[in-house]
């Protein structure tokens, strides 16, 4: 083999060897940007306890791309529950019905219990849940 042919093959080998790395780099997901308001554990304040108690819920339609609602846990009122407000049937926004103590979907009558489990109707799965807590006068959620 001539020296020139060897160098050509070596170059092709290096190129072929680095191709998977180059492809993987192009396919890598961009790193999720941390919310600048998040604490060290990733919890983000979404409202005050006073607002939660006045309204009966706190809603945030775009917390890092999530449409969610926070309520006091009826079985443990000192704690809070954070749930996706997106119905698992067809994706309608599901508001909290304080009088009924349920999430009531306006689209096809689906009902969810406060913990997100399906109470009745067509939804096939529970509402997604998120970690939530109260810190002083702030309600915090981690998504
Ligand atoms: S979208 Fe909620 S019950 Fe159909």
Boltz pocket constraint, residues with backbone or C-beta under 6 A from the ligand:
constraints:
  - pocket:
      binder: B
      contacts: [[A, 87], [A, 88], [A, 89], [A, 90], [A, 91], [A, 92], [A, 105], [A, 106], [A, 107], [A, 108], [A, 109], [A, 110], [A, 121], [A, 122], [A, 123]]
      max_distance: 6.0
